[in-house]
């Protein structure tokens, strides 16, 4: 039972994190929008780099992308809140508990996709965020990818009624 409860708590911890990130990005829109805009404009990368043709200078597109990021953070939060609730409600039956993991797995997977594909791959490599001292979110994104991946591996391990 303790292992199941720990899985519920971890999923809810991710739900809380994603909720706070989405809330902060929504309630203090301009702060992180500026970072997103710098990444997309590539205006804080090395001067005269040969990749500047990749830059997106449309403020409208910056807002669309930033809103999509906030939406994805909110969906991650929702999936993890609901997934954690489903796990909690099925904690007394291992078969039901194992079957109830879907929403939580999707929430964690979406977190890895957002922060790995969105921030490390697209932001970091395509828009060369790694070159910026001002708008480089690769290290925080990497930490989240590792945390979410470890929790995902832990969550998908099969649970039985014989465990502690």
NUDREN-453269 format. One record per atom (N, C-alpha, C): residue in three letters; atom name; x, y, z. Coordinates in pm, whole numbers, plus 50000, padded with zeros to 5 digits. Layout:
R  code  site      X      Y      Z
R   ALA    CA      X      Y      Z
...
***
This chain:
R  code  site      X      Y      Z
R   UNK     N  50082  49879  50000
R   UNK    CA  50000  50000  50000
R   UNK     C  50086  50126  50000
R   UNK     N  50201  50124  50070
R   UNK    CA  50285  50243  50078
R   UNK     C  50342  50282  49942
R   UNK     N  50375  50184  49861
R   UNK    CA  50428  50212  49728
R   UNK     C  50321  50279  49643
R   UNK     N  50200  50229  49653
R   UNK    CA  50090  50290  49577
R   UNK     C  50067  50434  49621
R   UNK     N  50067  50456  49751
R   UNK    CA  50047  50592  49803
R   UNK     C  50161  50683  49758
R   UNK     N  50283  50631  49756
R   UNK    CA  50395  50715  49711
R   UNK     C  50378  50753  49564
R   UNK     N  50326  50663  49483
R   UNK    CA  50303  50693  49343
R   UNK     C  50196  50802  49328
R   UNK     N  50092  50793  49409
R   UNK    CA  49987  50894  49407
R   UNK     C  50046  51030  49445
R   UNK     N  50124  51032  49552
R   UNK    CA  50182  51158  49600
R   UNK     C  50275  51218  49495
R   UNK     N  50356  51136  49431
R   UNK    CA  50446  51188  49327
R   UNK     C  50368  51245  49208
R   UNK     N  50263  51176  49167
R   UNK    CA  50182  51226  49055
R   UNK     C  50118  51359  49094
R   UNK     N  50066  51367  49216
R   UNK    CA  50008  51493  49261
R   UNK     C  50113  51603  49277
R   UNK     N  50235  51566  49313
R   UNK    CA  50343  51665  49322
R   UNK     C  50369  51727  49184
R   UNK     N  50368  51644  49081
R   UNK    CA  50385  51696  48944
R   UNK     C  50264  51781  48907
R   UNK     N  50145  51739  48948
R   UNK    CA  50024  51816  48920
R   UNK     C  50033  51955  48984
R   UNK     N  50079  51959  49108
R   UNK    CA  50094  52087  49177
R   UNK     C  50198  52173  49105
R   UNK     N  50311  52114  49071
R   UNK    CA  50415  52187  49000
R   UNK     C  50362  52246  48869
R   UNK     N  50301  52163  48787
R   UNK    CA  50250  52210  48657
R   UNK     C  50141  52315  48676
R   UNK     N  50059  52299  48779
R   UNK    CA  49956  52399  48809
R   UNK     C  50018  52535  48843
R   UNK     N  50121  52531  48927
R   UNK    CA  50187  52656  48967
R   UNK     C  50259  52721  48849
R   UNK     N  50321  52640  48764
R   UNK    CA  50389  52695  48647
R   UNK     C  50287  52760  48553
R   UNK     N  50178  52690  48526
R   UNK    CA  50075  52746  48438
R   UNK     C  50015  52873  48499
R   UNK     N  49987  52869  48629
R   UNK    CA  49931  52986  48698
R   UNK     C  50028  53104  48691
R   UNK     N  50155  53079  48719
R   UNK    CA  50254  53187  48715
R   UNK     C  50268  53245  48575
R   UNK     N  50271  53158  48476
R   UNK    CA  50283  53207  48338
R   UNK     C  50160  53284  48294
R   UNK     N  50044  53246  48345
R   UNK    CA  49920  53317  48312
R   UNK     C  49909  53448  48390
R   UNK     N  49936  53443  48521
R   UNK    CA  49916  53561  48605
R   UNK     C  50028  53665  48591
R   UNK     N  50146  53621  48553
R   UNK    CA  50258  53712  48527
R   UNK     C  50304  53690  48384
R   UNK     N  50209  53708  48295
R   UNK    CA  50227  53672  48154
R   UNK     C  50353  53734  48093
R   UNK     N  50375  53863  48118
R   UNK    CA  50482  53935  48049
R   UNK     C  50622  53885  48084
R   UNK     N  50644  53844  48209
R   UNK    CA  50780  53803  48249
R   UNK     C  50833  53690  48163
R   UNK     N  50760  53580  48160
R   UNK    CA  50809  53466  48082
R   UNK     C  50781  53480  47933
R   UNK     N  50684  53564  47897
R   UNK    CA  50664  53591  47755
R   UNK     C  50789  53656  47695
R   UNK     N  50851  53744  47771
R   UNK    CA  50973  53810  47722
R   UNK     C  51083  53707  47693
R   UNK     N  51095  53608  47780
R   UNK    CA  51196  53502  47758
R   UNK     C  51161  53425  47631
R   UNK     N  51035  53385  47618
R   UNK    CA  50991  53311  47499
R   UNK     C  51017  53393  47374
R   UNK     N  50988  53520  47380
R   UNK    CA  51009  53608  47266
R   UNK     C  51158  53617  47229
R   UNK     N  51244  53630  47330
R   UNK    CA  51389  53633  47304
R   UNK     C  51436  53504  47237
R   UNK     N  51386  53391  47286
R   UNK    CA  51426  53263  47227
R   UNK     C  51385  53258  47081
R   UNK     N  51260  53294  47052
R   UNK    CA  51209  53285  46916
R   UNK     C  51274  53387  46822
R   UNK     N  51304  53506  46873
R   UNK    CA  51371  53608  46791
R   UNK     C  51521  53580  46778
R   UNK     N  51572  53499  46869
R   UNK    CA  51715  53465  46871
R   UNK     C  51802  53590  46887
R   UNK     N  51748  53692  46951
R   UNK    CA  51820  53819  46963
R   UNK     C  51923  53821  47076
R   UNK     N  51930  53713  47154
R   UNK    CA  52031  53706  47260
R   UNK     C  52132  53594  47233
R   UNK     N  52130  53540  47111
R   UNK    CA  52229  53439  47073
R   UNK     C  52357  53509  47029
R   UNK     N  52458  53430  46994
R   UNK    CA  52585  53488  46951
R   UNK     C  52562  53580  46832
R   UNK     N  52626  53695  46831
R   UNK    CA  52611  53787  46718
R   UNK     C  52661  53723  46588
R   UNK     N  52593  53752  46482
R   UNK    CA  52633  53708  46347
R   UNK     C  52640  53556  46332
R   UNK     N  52562  53480  46411
R   UNK    CA  52563  53335  46389
R   UNK     C  52488  53303  46260
R   UNK     N  52521  53191  46201
R   UNK    CA  52465  53156  46071
R   UNK     C  52325  53097  46078
R   UNK     N  52270  53085  46197
R   UNK    CA  52137  53027  46211
R   UNK     C  52026  53129  46228
R   UNK     N  52056  53255  46212
R   UNK    CA  51956  53359  46236
R   UNK     C  51838  53352  46140
R   UNK     N  51850  53281  46032
R   UNK    CA  51737  53265  45940
R   UNK     C  51623  53189  46006
R   UNK     N  51652  53120  46116
R   UNK    CA  51549  53044  46188
R   UNK     C  51461  53133  46276
R   UNK     N  51506  53253  46304
R   UNK    CA  51437  53343  46397
R   UNK     C  51294  53372  46350
R   UNK     N  51205  53382  46448
R   UNK    CA  51067  53422  46421
R   UNK     C  51047  53558  46487
R   UNK     N  51017  53658  46408
R   UNK    CA  51006  53794  46460
R   UNK     C  50862  53842  46476
R   UNK     N  50767  53756  46450
R   UNK    CA  50626  53794  46461
R   UNK     C  50579  53785  46606
R   UNK     N  50540  53899  46662
R   UNK    CA  50490  53902  46800
R   UNK     C  50364  53816  46813
R   UNK     N  50283  53812  46710
R   UNK    CA  50162  53730  46712
R   UNK     C  50198  53583  46728
R   UNK     N  50295  53536  46653
R   UNK    CA  50338  53397  46665
R   UNK     C  50399  53371  46802
R   UNK     N  50472  53468  46856
R   UNK    CA  50528  53453  46991
R   UNK     C  50416  53431  47093
R   UNK     N  50309  53511  47082
R   UNK    CA  50196  53497  47175
R   UNK     C  50128  53361  47157
R   UNK     N  50111  53318  47034
R   UNK    CA  50047  53188  47007
R   UNK     C  50129  53075  47069
R   UNK     N  50259  53078  47046
R   UNK    CA  50346  52972  47101
R   UNK     C  50345  52975  47253
R   UNK     N  50354  53093  47311
R   UNK    CA  50353  53105  47457
R   UNK     C  50221  53056  47515
R   UNK     N  50110  53090  47451
R   UNK    CA  49979  53041  47497
R   UNK     C  49970  52889  47486
R   UNK     N  50027  52833  47381
R   UNK    CA  50029  52687  47366
R   UNK     C  50111  52622  47477
R   UNK     N  50221  52685  47516
R   UNK    CA  50302  52633  47627
R   UNK     C  50220  52635  47756
R   UNK     N  50154  52747  47784
R   UNK    CA  50071  52757  47906
R   UNK     C  49958  52655  47902
R   UNK     N  49895  52640  47788
R   UNK    CA  49788  52541  47774
R   UNK     C  49840  52401  47801
R   UNK     N  49956  52368  47746
R   UNK    CA  50012  52234  47768
R   UNK     C  50045  52214  47916
R   UNK     N  50098  52316  47982
R   UNK    CA  50127  52305  48126
R   UNK     C  49997  52279  48203
R   UNK     N  49891  52348  48166
R   UNK    CA  49761  52329  48233
R   UNK     C  49706  52189  48207
R   UNK     N  49722  52139  48087
R   UNK    CA  49675  52003  48054
R   UNK     C  49757  51899  48131
R   UNK     N  49887  51920  48141
R   UNK    CA  49971  51830  48222
R   UNK     C  49920  51828  48364
R   UNK     N  49893  51945  48420
R   UNK    CA  49840  51954  48556
R   UNK     C  49708  51878  48568
R   UNK     N  49617  51901  48475
R   UNK    CA  49487  51835  48479
R   UNK     C  49501  51683  48472
R   UNK     N  49581  51634  48379
R   UNK    CA  49601  51490  48366
R   UNK     C  49660  51430  48494
R   UNK     N  49754  51502  48555
R   UNK    CA  49815  51449  48677
R   UNK     C  49722  51458  48798
R   UNK     N  49642  51565  48808
R   UNK    CA  49544  51571  48918
R   UNK     C  49443  51458  48905
R   UNK     N  49386  51443  48786
R   UNK    CA  49286  51338  48763
R   UNK     C  49350  51200  48773
R   UNK     N  49469  51186  48714
R   UNK    CA  49539  51057  48721
R   UNK     C  49571  51018  48864
R   UNK     N  49616  51113  48945
R   UNK    CA  49643  51086  49086
R   UNK     C  49517  51048  49162
R   UNK     N  49406  51115  49131
R   UNK    CA  49278  51081  49195
R   UNK     C  49235  50940  49158
R   UNK     N  49246  50904  49030
R   UNK    CA  49211  50768  48988
R   UNK     C  49298  50664  49058
R   UNK     N  49425  50694  49070
R   UNK    CA  49515  50602  49141
R   UNK     C  49475  50590  49287
R   UNK     N  49449  50703  49350
R   UNK    CA  49410  50702  49491
R   UNK     C  49284  50620  49515
R   UNK     N  49184  50640  49428
R   UNK    CA  49057  50571  49445
R   UNK     C  49068  50420  49420
R   UNK     N  49170  50378  49349
R   UNK    CA  49186  50235  49319
R   UNK     C  49300  50171  49397
R   UNK     N  49353  50238  49496
R   UNK    CA  49472  50193  49568
R   UNK     C  49456  50059  49641
R   UNK     N  49334  50019  49673
R   UNK    CA  49312  49896  49748
R   UNK     C  49308  49771  49661
R   UNK     N  49304  49789  49531
R   UNK    CA  49297  49678  49436
R   UNK     C  49408  49695  49333
R   UNK     N  49507  49609  49337
R   UNK    CA  49625  49625  49250
R   UNK     C  49590  49620  49102
R   UNK     N  49498  49533  49065
R   UNK    CA  49460  49527  48923
R   UNK     C  49398  49659  48878
R   UNK     N  49306  49711  48958
R   UNK    CA  49246  49841  48926
R   UNK     C  49349  49952  48928
R   UNK     N  49440  49946  49025
R   UNK    CA  49544  50048  49036
R   UNK     C  49632  50049  48910
R   UNK     N  49673  49930  48867
R   UNK    CA  49756  49921  48746
R   UNK     C  49681  49973  48623
R   UNK     N  49551  49946  48618
R   UNK    CA  49471  49993  48504
R   UNK     C  49444  50143  48511
R   UNK     N  49453  50200  48630
R   UNK    CA  49420  50341  48650
R   UNK     C  49538  50435  48620
R   UNK     N  49648  50382  48579
R   UNK    CA  49769  50463  48561
R   UNK     C  49769  50549  48434
R   UNK     N  49677  50525  48344
R   UNK    CA  49680  50589  48213
R   UNK     C  49689  50741  48213
R   UNK     N  49602  50808  48286
R   UNK    CA  49601  50955  48287
R   UNK     C  49732  51009  48346
R   UNK     N  49779  50947  48453
R   UNK    CA  49905  50991  48514
R   UNK     C  50022  50969  48419
R   UNK     N  50022  50855  48350
R   UNK    CA  50127  50828  48252
R   UNK     C  50124  50934  48142
R   UNK     N  50005  50968  48096
R   UNK    CA  49993  51070  47991
R   UNK     C  50041  51206  48042
R   UNK     N  50006  51243  48164
R   UNK    CA  50051  51370  48219
R   UNK     C  50202  51379  48228
R   UNK     N  50264  51274  48281
R   UNK    CA  50410  51272  48291
R   UNK     C  50476  51270  48153
R   UNK     N  50417  51195  48061
R   UNK    CA  50471  51188  47925
R   UNK     C  50463  51325  47858
R   UNK     N  50350  51392  47875
R   UNK    CA  50336  51526  47818
R   UNK     C  50437  51623  47878
R   UNK     N  50468  51605  48007
R   UNK    CA  50570  51689  48071
R   UNK     C  50707  51668  48007
R   UNK     N  50741  51542  47984
R   UNK    CA  50868  51512  47918
R   UNK     C  50869  51570  47777
R   UNK     N  50758  51553  47706
R   UNK    CA  50750  51606  47569
R   UNK     C  50764  51758  47569
R   UNK     N  50693  51827  47657
R   UNK    CA  50701  51973  47661
R   UNK     C  50842  52020  47690
R   UNK     N  50900  51970  47800
R   UNK    CA  51028  52024  47842
R   UNK     C  51147  51966  47763
R   UNK     N  51135  51845  47711
R   UNK    CA  51244  51792  47628
R   UNK     C  51230  51841  47484
R   UNK     N  51116  51812  47423
R   UNK    CA  51099  51849  47283
R   UNK     C  51086  52000  47267
R   UNK     N  51004  52061  47352
R   UNK    CA  50979  52204  47339
R   UNK     C  51097  52291  47379
R   UNK     N  51151  52265  47497
R   UNK    CA  51255  52354  47549
R   UNK     C  51396  52311  47510
R   UNK     N  51429  52184  47530
R   UNK    CA  51566  52140  47501
R   UNK     C  51589  52125  47351
R   UNK     N  51497  52058  47282
R   UNK    CA  51518  52031  47140
R   UNK     C  51488  52152  47053
R   UNK     N  51365  52202  47058
R   UNK    CA  51328  52313  46969
R   UNK     C  51390  52443  47018
R   UNK     N  51367  52477  47145
R   UNK    CA  51425  52602  47196
R   UNK     C  51577  52598  47201
R   UNK     N  51630  52491  47256
R   UNK    CA  51774  52483  47275
R   UNK     C  51853  52465  47148
R   UNK     N  51808  52377  47062
R   UNK    CA  51886  52347  46941
R   UNK     C  51839  52425  46820
R   UNK     N  51709  52423  46791
R   UNK    CA  51662  52492  46670
R   UNK     C  51681  52644  46684
R   UNK     N  51637  52699  46798
R   UNK    CA  51649  52843  46818
R   UNK     C  51777  52881  46894
R   UNK     N  51867  52786  46910
R   UNK    CA  52000  52807  46968
R   UNK     C  51997  52876  47104
R   UNK     N  51901  52838  47185
R   UNK    CA  51889  52895  47319
R   UNK     C  52017  52873  47399
R   UNK     N  52091  52770  47368
R   UNK    CA  52215  52740  47441
R   UNK     C  52316  52854  47427
R   UNK     N  52303  52937  47325
R   UNK    CA  52396  53048  47306
R   UNK     C  52362  53170  47391
R   UNK     N  52246  53171  47451
R   UNK    CA  52198  53289  47522
R   UNK     C  52232  53285  47671
R   UNK     N  52282  53396  47721
R   UNK    CA  52303  53410  47865
R   UNK     C  52177  53464  47932
R   UNK     N  52087  53520  47853
R   UNK    CA  51966  53584  47904
R   UNK     C  51847  53490  47902
R   UNK     N  51832  53414  47794
R   UNK    CA  51711  53334  47773
R   UNK     C  51747  53188  47748
R   UNK     N  51814  53126  47845
R   UNK    CA  51853  52987  47830
R   UNK     C  51788  52904  47940
R   UNK     N  51684  52833  47905
R   UNK    CA  51613  52751  48002
R   UNK     C  51644  52603  47991
R   UNK     N  51757  52568  47929
R   UNK    CA  51787  52427  47907
R   UNK     C  51815  52352  48037
R   UNK     N  51887  52411  48131
R   UNK    CA  51919  52340  48255
R   UNK     C  51794  52312  48338
R   UNK     N  51706  52411  48359
R   UNK    CA  51582  52379  48432
R   UNK     C  51498  52276  48357
R   UNK     N  51493  52286  48224
R   UNK    CA  51416  52189  48146
R   UNK     C  51475  52050  48162
R   UNK     N  51607  52040  48160
R   UNK    CA  51673  51910  48176
R   UNK     C  51637  51848  48312
R   UNK     N  51640  51929  48416
R   UNK    CA  51605  51877  48549
R   UNK     C  51463  51821  48550
R   UNK     N  51370  51893  48487
R   UNK    CA  51232  51846  48482
R   UNK     C  51219  51718  48401
R   UNK     N  51288  51710  48290
R   UNK    CA  51283  51589  48207
R   UNK     C  51333  51470  48288
R   UNK     N  51440  51486  48362
R   UNK    CA  51493  51376  48443
R   UNK     C  51395  51338  48553
R   UNK     N  51343  51436  48624
R   UNK    CA  51248  51407  48731
R   UNK     C  51124  51336  48677
R   UNK     N  51065  51390  48571
R   UNK    CA  50944  51330  48515
R   UNK     C  50973  51191  48460
R   UNK     N  51088  51172  48398
R   UNK    CA  51122  51040  48342
R   UNK     C  51139  50936  48451
R   UNK     N  51208  50974  48558
R   UNK    CA  51226  50880  48670
R   UNK     C  51090  50846  48732
R   UNK     N  51006  50947  48751
R   UNK    CA  50873  50921  48808
R   UNK     C  50788  50836  48714
R   UNK     N  50802  50857  48586
R   UNK    CA  50729  50777  48488
R   UNK     C  50772  50631  48494
R   UNK     N  50902  50608  48501
R   UNK    CA  50954  50471  48513
R   UNK     C  50902  50406  48642
R   UNK     N  50906  50480  48752
R   UNK    CA  50857  50429  48880
R   UNK     C  50707  50399  48873
R   UNK     N  50631  50491  48815
R   UNK    CA  50486  50474  48807
R   UNK     C  50445  50351  48728
R   UNK     N  50510  50325  48617
R   UNK    CA  50465  50215  48530
R   UNK     C  50507  50078  48581
R   UNK     N  50588  50072  48684
R   UNK    CA  50620  49942  48743
R   UNK     C  50491  49881  48798
R   UNK     N  50471  49755  48767
R   UNK    CA  50349  49687  48808
R   UNK     C  50339  49678  48959
R   UNK     N  50220  49699  49009
R   UNK    CA  50196  49692  49152
R   UNK     C  50116  49566  49185
R   UNK     N  50145  49509  49301
R   UNK    CA  50070  49392  49346
R   UNK     C  50026  49415  49490
R   UNK     N  49930  49335  49534
R   UNK    CA  49878  49348  49669
R   UNK     C  49978  49296  49773
R   UNK     N  50082  49228  49729
R   UNK    CA  50181  49171  49820
R   UNK     C  50289  49272  49858
R   UNK     N  50293  49386  49789
R   UNK    CA  50395  49487  49819
R   UNK     C  50360  49560  49948
R   UNK     N  50460  49626  50002
R   UNK    CA  50441  49704  50125
R   UNK     C  50345  49818  50102
***
